[in-house]
Amino acid sequence: MTGAPKLVLVGRVAGAFGVKGEVRISAYTATPLALLDYRALKREDGSPGLTVVSGRAAPKQGGATDFIGKASEIATKEEADALRGLRLYVARADMPAPDEDEFYLADLIGMAAVTPEGEALGQVKAVHDFGAGDILEIEPRRGATWYLPFTRACVPEVDIAEGRILAVRPAEVSDDRPQGERDEDEGAP
């Protein structure tokens, strides 16, 4: 493992708000105002992104809430608009400890995925949300990655201390390629 800190995505710049240099951020935190607790937000590569100096929550269409605020790096509407799409991160170590029996999705990355029978399926490569809920991307030792819905039925147990998840593959994810198209030695589930 590298010495770089693990980063957690906490928001994305949606553009300018008004004409006085405020920025709208789609916050992925429990509450948008949590961005004020972190202040120094990073870019994906760990370099400085934005330093939040003030802000407020503002409703947006669809019932969600955005963060509207000032950042020391932004003075004009044009500067805020130029950052549209910038993904903002904080170091995992800077986040509050989760409650008992809770965890951050970022903590799942790198965990082993095993069947209820103990068979190794691979490792969690990423956690995605394509709009219908969280999905784990599983990378087997050999072969192509595959997706597992992050539901209680498909992932009945997450053991942070042991670094593993219990994974139950839904039937529709099984390898249904014709026998002649499979590599019998690939070892994929």
Summary of the structure (lengths in Angstrom):
residues: 189
radius of gyration: 20.1
end to end distance: 26.2
largest distance: 63.8
contacts: 500
relative contact order: 0.14
helix: 13%
strand: 39%
